[in-house]
């Protein structure tokens, strides 16, 4: 994915906001982030709550971004899952995973993905969004009218 392709995806602010994402930067990386809340309820009310943080990272000027995230990312309070979808020209095919304190403090998953490639099990929702946004951006580039299908 070239820089202009990443720019077209990044410029789809309204689309990303509609699905709960907001701009995000960290250690030279930039992209979009969202926090999903999971609640467990009962007749007495809420008994548990935890969060999952999802990140979509545009092609990084930082070499070895996948390795850097795996080494430097730290757990956050009440966040069980940290997922990073790194967009690039070459897909890794398999997510890299790291557990914090044997999984009791959560886990981190990092996947390198090329827009348009098939979905990967643990990242199905994020890959779907990126692929649809990529299709839309490509249509806009080509001058076609129409929405996301």
KOLBAMI-374862 format. One record per residue: residue number from 1; residue in three letters; z, y, x negated of N, C-alpha, C in turn. Coordinates in nm, 3 decimals, always signed. Each point is the difference from the previous one (the first is absolute). Example, Ala and Ser with C-alpha at 12.3 -4.5 7.8 and 13.67 -1.06 7.14 Angstrom:
<nodes>
{node 1, 'ALA', {+0.780, -0.569, -1.319}, {+0.000, +0.119, +0.089}, {+0.000, +0.120, -0.090}}
{node 2, 'SER', {-0.072, +0.105, +0.035}, {+0.006, +0.119, -0.082}, {+0.073, +0.109, +0.077}}
</nodes>
This chain:
<nodes>
{node 1, 'UNK', {+0.000, -0.117, -0.085}, {+0.000, +0.117, +0.085}, {+0.000, +0.123, -0.089}}
{node 2, 'UNK', {-0.097, +0.086, +0.022}, {-0.009, +0.122, -0.081}, {+0.093, +0.107, +0.056}}
{node 3, 'UNK', {+0.016, +0.107, -0.077}, {+0.092, +0.107, +0.041}, {-0.044, +0.067, +0.130}}
{node 4, 'UNK', {-0.131, +0.009, +0.023}, {-0.045, +0.063, +0.124}, {+0.036, -0.087, +0.121}}
{node 5, 'UNK', {-0.004, -0.133, -0.016}, {+0.041, -0.089, +0.108}, {+0.148, +0.014, +0.032}}
{node 6, 'UNK', {+0.080, +0.010, -0.105}, {+0.144, +0.021, +0.019}, {+0.026, +0.135, +0.064}}
{node 7, 'UNK', {-0.075, +0.099, -0.039}, {+0.016, +0.135, +0.056}, {-0.032, -0.002, +0.150}}
{node 8, 'UNK', {-0.107, -0.074, +0.038}, {-0.035, -0.008, +0.141}, {+0.112, -0.067, +0.080}}
{node 9, 'UNK', {+0.061, -0.104, -0.056}, {+0.112, -0.065, +0.069}, {+0.120, +0.093, +0.008}}
{node 10, 'UNK', {+0.029, +0.069, -0.108}, {+0.114, +0.092, -0.003}, {-0.020, +0.116, +0.098}}
{node 11, 'UNK', {-0.124, +0.040, +0.023}, {-0.028, +0.113, +0.088}, {+0.011, -0.034, +0.149}}
{node 12, 'UNK', {+0.026, -0.123, +0.032}, {+0.014, -0.040, +0.141}, {+0.145, +0.020, +0.046}}
{node 13, 'UNK', {+0.051, +0.122, -0.018}, {+0.141, +0.031, +0.029}, {+0.040, -0.038, +0.142}}
{node 14, 'UNK', {-0.083, +0.035, +0.097}, {+0.035, -0.025, +0.139}, {+0.014, -0.149, +0.028}}
{node 15, 'UNK', {-0.090, -0.080, -0.054}, {+0.007, -0.144, +0.018}, {+0.131, -0.054, -0.057}}
{node 16, 'UNK', {+0.033, +0.038, -0.123}, {+0.122, -0.051, -0.063}, {+0.125, +0.045, +0.075}}
{node 17, 'UNK', {+0.000, +0.123, +0.051}, {+0.115, +0.048, +0.076}, {+0.016, -0.077, +0.131}}
{node 18, 'UNK', {-0.112, -0.034, +0.063}, {+0.005, -0.074, +0.127}, {+0.065, -0.137, -0.016}}
{node 19, 'UNK', {-0.013, -0.061, -0.116}, {+0.059, -0.132, -0.023}, {+0.130, +0.009, -0.080}}
{node 20, 'UNK', {+0.057, +0.120, -0.009}, {+0.134, +0.017, -0.055}, {+0.012, +0.028, -0.148}}
{node 21, 'UNK', {-0.110, +0.029, -0.067}, {+0.005, +0.025, -0.144}, {+0.011, +0.149, -0.029}}
{node 22, 'UNK', {+0.057, +0.030, -0.115}, {+0.010, +0.137, -0.050}, {-0.033, -0.001, -0.149}}
{node 23, 'UNK', {-0.043, +0.114, -0.056}, {-0.034, +0.006, -0.142}, {+0.120, -0.038, -0.088}}
{node 24, 'UNK', {-0.030, -0.061, -0.115}, {+0.103, -0.052, -0.089}, {-0.048, +0.006, -0.144}}
{node 25, 'UNK', {+0.089, +0.032, -0.092}, {-0.031, -0.006, -0.144}, {+0.121, -0.056, -0.073}}
{node 26, 'UNK', {-0.027, -0.064, -0.114}, {+0.107, -0.056, -0.084}, {-0.059, -0.037, -0.136}}
{node 27, 'UNK', {+0.057, +0.049, -0.106}, {-0.038, -0.035, -0.138}, {-0.152, +0.004, -0.024}}
{node 28, 'UNK', {-0.066, +0.101, +0.049}, {-0.144, +0.013, -0.021}, {-0.086, -0.072, +0.103}}
{node 29, 'UNK', {+0.062, -0.076, +0.088}, {-0.074, -0.069, +0.106}, {+0.005, +0.086, +0.125}}
{node 30, 'UNK', {-0.106, -0.009, +0.081}, {+0.002, +0.072, +0.127}, {-0.067, -0.082, +0.108}}
{node 31, 'UNK', {+0.040, +0.027, +0.122}, {-0.054, -0.073, +0.113}, {+0.075, +0.037, +0.127}}
{node 32, 'UNK', {+0.023, -0.101, +0.084}, {+0.067, +0.020, +0.128}, {+0.116, -0.098, +0.010}}
{node 33, 'UNK', {+0.103, +0.039, +0.078}, {+0.118, -0.083, +0.017}, {+0.044, +0.004, +0.146}}
{node 34, 'UNK', {+0.054, -0.112, +0.047}, {+0.063, -0.002, +0.131}, {+0.125, -0.088, -0.007}}
{node 35, 'UNK', {+0.092, +0.029, +0.088}, {+0.122, -0.081, +0.011}, {+0.001, -0.061, +0.140}}
{node 36, 'UNK', {+0.014, -0.131, +0.005}, {+0.007, -0.072, +0.126}, {+0.145, -0.044, +0.020}}
{node 37, 'UNK', {+0.054, +0.022, +0.121}, {+0.137, -0.037, +0.031}, {+0.003, -0.128, +0.083}}
{node 38, 'UNK', {+0.084, -0.093, -0.042}, {+0.020, -0.124, +0.074}, {+0.143, +0.002, +0.054}}
{node 39, 'UNK', {+0.014, -0.025, +0.130}, {+0.132, +0.001, +0.064}, {+0.024, -0.134, +0.069}}
{node 40, 'UNK', {+0.123, -0.049, -0.012}, {+0.041, -0.122, +0.069}, {+0.100, +0.042, +0.106}}
{node 41, 'UNK', {-0.031, -0.028, +0.124}, {+0.087, +0.040, +0.109}, {+0.063, -0.119, +0.070}}
{node 42, 'UNK', {+0.103, +0.031, +0.076}, {+0.066, -0.101, +0.082}, {+0.051, +0.069, +0.127}}
{node 43, 'UNK', {+0.072, -0.072, +0.081}, {+0.056, +0.060, +0.121}, {+0.098, +0.113, -0.032}}
{node 44, 'UNK', {+0.060, -0.006, -0.118}, {+0.096, +0.101, -0.042}, {-0.066, +0.118, -0.070}}
{node 45, 'UNK', {-0.130, -0.004, -0.017}, {-0.070, +0.107, -0.068}, {-0.060, -0.048, -0.132}}
{node 46, 'UNK', {-0.028, +0.093, -0.086}, {-0.062, -0.031, -0.130}, {+0.102, -0.068, -0.091}}
{node 47, 'UNK', {-0.041, -0.113, -0.059}, {+0.090, -0.072, -0.091}, {-0.048, +0.005, -0.145}}
{node 48, 'UNK', {-0.128, +0.032, -0.020}, {-0.052, +0.009, -0.137}, {-0.122, +0.091, -0.002}}
{node 49, 'UNK', {-0.020, +0.064, -0.115}, {-0.116, +0.085, -0.020}, {-0.036, -0.004, -0.149}}
{node 50, 'UNK', {-0.130, -0.012, -0.028}, {-0.046, +0.012, -0.137}, {-0.139, +0.060, +0.001}}
{node 51, 'UNK', {-0.047, +0.037, -0.118}, {-0.128, +0.071, -0.012}, {-0.095, -0.074, -0.092}}
{node 52, 'UNK', {-0.127, +0.027, +0.020}, {-0.106, -0.047, -0.089}, {-0.084, +0.121, -0.037}}
{node 53, 'UNK', {-0.018, +0.023, -0.129}, {-0.082, +0.111, -0.048}, {-0.136, -0.053, -0.043}}
{node 54, 'UNK', {-0.106, +0.059, +0.053}, {-0.137, -0.037, -0.034}, {-0.065, +0.116, -0.073}}
{node 55, 'UNK', {-0.071, -0.030, -0.108}, {-0.071, +0.101, -0.078}, {-0.145, -0.040, -0.018}}
{node 56, 'UNK', {-0.089, +0.094, +0.021}, {-0.142, -0.019, -0.032}, {-0.028, +0.098, -0.114}}
{node 57, 'UNK', {-0.042, -0.052, -0.114}, {-0.017, +0.082, -0.121}, {-0.148, +0.010, -0.032}}
{node 58, 'UNK', {-0.049, +0.125, -0.009}, {-0.140, +0.023, -0.036}, {-0.021, -0.043, -0.144}}
{node 59, 'UNK', {-0.124, -0.022, -0.041}, {-0.023, -0.043, -0.139}, {+0.077, +0.089, -0.097}}
{node 60, 'UNK', {+0.074, -0.066, -0.085}, {+0.097, +0.071, -0.084}, {-0.059, +0.040, -0.134}}
{node 61, 'UNK', {+0.031, +0.124, -0.044}, {-0.035, +0.040, -0.135}, {+0.094, -0.064, -0.100}}
{node 62, 'UNK', {+0.105, -0.067, +0.050}, {+0.099, -0.064, -0.085}, {-0.047, -0.142, -0.031}}
{node 63, 'UNK', {-0.032, -0.030, -0.127}, {-0.040, -0.138, -0.032}, {+0.117, -0.096, +0.019}}
{node 64, 'UNK', {-0.027, -0.116, +0.052}, {+0.105, -0.100, +0.021}, {+0.098, +0.039, +0.110}}
{node 65, 'UNK', {-0.049, +0.062, +0.106}, {+0.087, +0.047, +0.108}, {+0.076, -0.115, +0.064}}
{node 66, 'UNK', {-0.065, -0.113, +0.018}, {+0.066, -0.116, +0.063}, {+0.122, -0.043, -0.083}}
{node 67, 'UNK', {-0.017, -0.011, -0.129}, {+0.109, -0.040, -0.089}, {+0.110, +0.107, -0.002}}
{node 68, 'UNK', {-0.040, +0.127, -0.002}, {+0.098, +0.110, -0.002}, {+0.088, -0.004, +0.125}}
{node 69, 'UNK', {-0.060, -0.022, +0.117}, {+0.077, -0.005, +0.124}, {+0.098, -0.116, -0.005}}
{node 70, 'UNK', {-0.048, -0.116, -0.042}, {+0.087, -0.118, -0.006}, {+0.118, +0.019, -0.096}}
{node 71, 'UNK', {-0.022, +0.075, -0.107}, {+0.106, +0.021, -0.099}, {+0.096, +0.112, +0.040}}
{node 72, 'UNK', {-0.051, +0.110, +0.058}, {+0.081, +0.119, +0.019}, {+0.056, +0.020, +0.141}}
{node 73, 'UNK', {-0.057, -0.065, +0.101}, {+0.045, +0.023, +0.137}, {+0.138, -0.058, +0.020}}
{node 74, 'UNK', {+0.085, +0.073, +0.069}, {+0.139, -0.040, +0.025}, {+0.025, -0.016, +0.151}}
{node 75, 'UNK', {+0.098, -0.086, +0.035}, {+0.030, -0.017, +0.142}, {+0.059, +0.127, +0.060}}
{node 76, 'UNK', {-0.012, +0.013, +0.130}, {+0.057, +0.114, +0.074}, {+0.094, -0.054, +0.107}}
{node 77, 'UNK', {+0.099, +0.080, +0.036}, {+0.096, -0.042, +0.102}, {-0.070, -0.031, +0.131}}
{node 78, 'UNK', {+0.035, -0.113, +0.057}, {-0.048, -0.046, +0.131}, {-0.150, -0.027, +0.007}}
{node 79, 'UNK', {-0.070, +0.002, -0.114}, {-0.143, -0.032, -0.002}, {-0.014, -0.141, -0.056}}
{node 80, 'UNK', {-0.053, -0.090, +0.082}, {-0.016, -0.140, -0.043}, {-0.133, -0.025, -0.067}}
{node 81, 'UNK', {-0.105, +0.062, +0.049}, {-0.135, -0.029, -0.049}, {-0.067, +0.128, -0.051}}
{node 82, 'UNK', {-0.052, -0.008, -0.122}, {-0.079, +0.108, -0.059}, {-0.137, -0.060, -0.028}}
{node 83, 'UNK', {-0.103, +0.046, +0.071}, {-0.136, -0.052, -0.022}, {-0.088, +0.111, -0.054}}
{node 84, 'UNK', {-0.076, -0.032, -0.105}, {-0.095, +0.093, -0.060}, {-0.139, -0.063, +0.006}}
{node 85, 'UNK', {-0.093, +0.070, +0.062}, {-0.139, -0.041, +0.003}, {-0.076, +0.097, -0.090}}
{node 86, 'UNK', {-0.039, -0.047, -0.119}, {-0.071, +0.084, -0.096}, {-0.150, -0.019, +0.021}}
{node 87, 'UNK', {-0.069, +0.109, +0.028}, {-0.145, -0.007, +0.022}, {-0.071, +0.015, -0.133}}
{node 88, 'UNK', {-0.097, -0.090, -0.023}, {-0.071, -0.001, -0.128}, {-0.135, -0.068, +0.018}}
{node 89, 'UNK', {-0.080, +0.000, -0.107}, {-0.131, -0.066, +0.003}, {+0.012, -0.151, -0.004}}
{node 90, 'UNK', {+0.109, -0.048, -0.056}, {+0.017, -0.144, -0.014}, {+0.128, -0.043, +0.071}}
{node 91, 'UNK', {-0.011, -0.105, +0.077}, {+0.116, -0.051, +0.074}, {+0.070, -0.106, -0.083}}
{node 92, 'UNK', {+0.132, -0.007, +0.012}, {+0.075, -0.103, -0.072}, {+0.004, -0.129, +0.080}}
{node 93, 'UNK', {-0.012, +0.008, +0.132}, {-0.003, -0.118, +0.083}, {+0.135, -0.052, +0.041}}
{node 94, 'UNK', {+0.100, +0.017, -0.085}, {+0.132, -0.054, +0.031}, {+0.106, +0.106, -0.028}}
{node 95, 'UNK', {+0.090, +0.022, +0.098}, {+0.105, +0.100, -0.023}, {+0.098, -0.043, -0.109}}
{node 96, 'UNK', {+0.046, +0.097, -0.076}, {+0.107, -0.022, -0.097}, {+0.130, +0.033, +0.071}}
{node 97, 'UNK', {+0.104, -0.080, -0.021}, {+0.124, +0.019, +0.072}, {+0.118, +0.007, -0.096}}
{node 98, 'UNK', {+0.097, +0.084, +0.036}, {+0.123, +0.013, -0.079}, {+0.115, +0.010, +0.099}}
{node 99, 'UNK', {+0.108, -0.074, -0.029}, {+0.118, +0.002, +0.087}, {+0.109, +0.084, -0.066}}
{node 100, 'UNK', {+0.073, +0.076, +0.081}, {+0.113, +0.078, -0.048}, {+0.129, -0.076, +0.034}}
{node 101, 'UNK', {+0.078, -0.031, -0.101}, {+0.126, -0.071, +0.017}, {-0.020, -0.124, +0.088}}
{node 102, 'UNK', {-0.090, -0.087, -0.044}, {-0.032, -0.126, +0.067}, {-0.048, +0.018, +0.144}}
{node 103, 'UNK', {-0.051, +0.117, +0.031}, {-0.051, +0.027, +0.134}, {+0.101, +0.063, +0.094}}
{node 104, 'UNK', {+0.128, +0.005, -0.041}, {+0.101, +0.060, +0.086}, {-0.016, +0.152, +0.010}}
{node 105, 'UNK', {-0.062, +0.061, -0.100}, {-0.026, +0.145, +0.002}, {-0.147, +0.028, +0.035}}
{node 106, 'UNK', {-0.072, -0.104, +0.040}, {-0.139, +0.018, +0.040}, {-0.097, -0.056, -0.102}}
{node 107, 'UNK', {-0.128, +0.034, +0.020}, {-0.104, -0.048, -0.090}, {-0.113, +0.101, -0.006}}
{node 108, 'UNK', {-0.084, -0.019, -0.100}, {-0.113, +0.088, -0.027}, {-0.125, -0.087, -0.008}}
{node 109, 'UNK', {-0.106, +0.042, +0.068}, {-0.128, -0.069, -0.009}, {-0.108, +0.101, -0.035}}
{node 110, 'UNK', {-0.086, -0.038, -0.095}, {-0.108, +0.088, -0.043}, {-0.130, -0.079, +0.006}}
{node 111, 'UNK', {-0.101, +0.058, +0.065}, {-0.131, -0.063, +0.010}, {-0.107, +0.101, -0.037}}
{node 112, 'UNK', {-0.092, -0.041, -0.088}, {-0.116, +0.083, -0.032}, {-0.112, -0.045, +0.094}}
{node 113, 'UNK', {-0.061, +0.096, +0.068}, {-0.098, -0.032, +0.105}, {-0.124, +0.088, -0.014}}
{node 114, 'UNK', {-0.115, -0.060, +0.018}, {-0.126, +0.074, +0.006}, {-0.035, +0.018, +0.147}}
{node 115, 'UNK', {-0.015, +0.126, +0.046}, {-0.033, +0.022, +0.141}, {-0.123, -0.080, +0.042}}
{node 116, 'UNK', {+0.012, -0.064, +0.115}, {-0.109, -0.082, +0.052}, {+0.023, -0.148, -0.025}}
{node 117, 'UNK', {+0.090, -0.035, -0.093}, {+0.029, -0.141, -0.026}, {+0.083, -0.059, +0.114}}
{node 118, 'UNK', {+0.003, -0.133, +0.010}, {+0.077, -0.064, +0.107}, {+0.150, +0.030, -0.010}}
{node 119, 'UNK', {+0.068, -0.022, +0.112}, {+0.144, +0.025, +0.007}, {+0.077, -0.107, -0.077}}
{node 120, 'UNK', {+0.116, +0.038, -0.050}, {+0.091, -0.089, -0.070}, {+0.124, -0.015, +0.087}}
{node 121, 'UNK', {+0.055, -0.119, +0.008}, {+0.104, -0.034, +0.097}, {+0.111, +0.105, +0.016}}
{node 122, 'UNK', {+0.075, +0.031, -0.101}, {+0.114, +0.090, +0.014}, {-0.038, +0.147, +0.014}}
{node 123, 'UNK', {-0.126, +0.031, -0.019}, {-0.046, +0.139, +0.008}, {-0.105, +0.018, +0.109}}
{node 124, 'UNK', {-0.005, -0.091, +0.094}, {-0.104, +0.000, +0.103}, {-0.010, +0.134, +0.073}}
{node 125, 'UNK', {+0.113, +0.058, +0.041}, {-0.002, +0.125, +0.076}, {-0.050, +0.117, -0.085}}
{node 126, 'UNK', {+0.044, +0.009, -0.125}, {-0.043, +0.110, -0.086}, {-0.147, -0.013, -0.039}}
{node 127, 'UNK', {-0.042, -0.121, -0.032}, {-0.140, -0.023, -0.037}, {-0.092, +0.031, +0.117}}
{node 128, 'UNK', {+0.042, -0.037, +0.121}, {-0.079, +0.030, +0.119}, {-0.019, +0.151, +0.014}}
{node 129, 'UNK', {+0.109, +0.077, -0.012}, {-0.009, +0.146, +0.011}, {-0.091, +0.060, -0.107}}
{node 130, 'UNK', {+0.016, -0.045, -0.123}, {-0.083, +0.052, -0.110}, {-0.147, -0.035, +0.022}}
{node 131, 'UNK', {-0.028, -0.123, +0.041}, {-0.139, -0.040, +0.021}, {-0.065, +0.079, +0.113}}
{node 132, 'UNK', {+0.074, +0.024, +0.108}, {-0.055, +0.079, +0.110}, {-0.021, +0.145, -0.043}}
{node 133, 'UNK', {+0.096, +0.055, -0.073}, {-0.015, +0.137, -0.050}, {-0.119, +0.009, -0.096}}
{node 134, 'UNK', {-0.019, -0.103, -0.081}, {-0.113, -0.004, -0.095}, {-0.132, -0.002, +0.076}}
{node 135, 'UNK', {-0.008, -0.083, +0.105}, {-0.122, -0.005, +0.082}, {-0.029, +0.137, +0.062}}
{node 136, 'UNK', {+0.102, +0.062, +0.051}, {-0.015, +0.132, +0.061}, {-0.047, +0.103, -0.103}}
{node 137, 'UNK', {+0.063, -0.001, -0.117}, {-0.036, +0.094, -0.106}, {-0.143, -0.022, -0.046}}
{node 138, 'UNK', {-0.042, -0.125, -0.009}, {-0.138, -0.030, -0.040}, {-0.099, +0.048, +0.106}}
{node 139, 'UNK', {+0.035, -0.014, +0.128}, {-0.086, +0.050, +0.107}, {-0.014, +0.151, -0.006}}
{node 140, 'UNK', {+0.113, +0.067, -0.024}, {-0.002, +0.145, -0.011}, {-0.086, +0.044, -0.118}}
{node 141, 'UNK', {+0.010, -0.072, -0.109}, {-0.079, +0.030, -0.121}, {-0.149, -0.014, +0.030}}
{node 142, 'UNK', {-0.033, -0.104, +0.076}, {-0.140, -0.026, +0.033}, {-0.053, +0.087, +0.112}}
{node 143, 'UNK', {+0.086, +0.080, +0.063}, {-0.045, +0.090, +0.107}, {-0.005, -0.065, +0.136}}
{node 144, 'UNK', {+0.051, -0.125, +0.011}, {+0.002, -0.067, +0.130}, {+0.109, +0.057, +0.087}}
{node 145, 'UNK', {-0.028, +0.009, +0.127}, {+0.104, +0.040, +0.095}, {+0.070, -0.124, +0.049}}
{node 146, 'UNK', {+0.120, +0.016, +0.047}, {+0.071, -0.114, +0.056}, {+0.139, -0.012, -0.055}}
{node 147, 'UNK', {+0.078, -0.083, +0.067}, {+0.138, -0.017, -0.039}, {+0.020, -0.130, -0.075}}
{node 148, 'UNK', {+0.123, -0.038, -0.012}, {+0.036, -0.123, -0.069}, {-0.013, -0.114, +0.099}}
{node 149, 'UNK', {-0.068, -0.108, -0.040}, {-0.016, -0.116, +0.087}, {+0.078, -0.116, -0.049}}
</nodes>
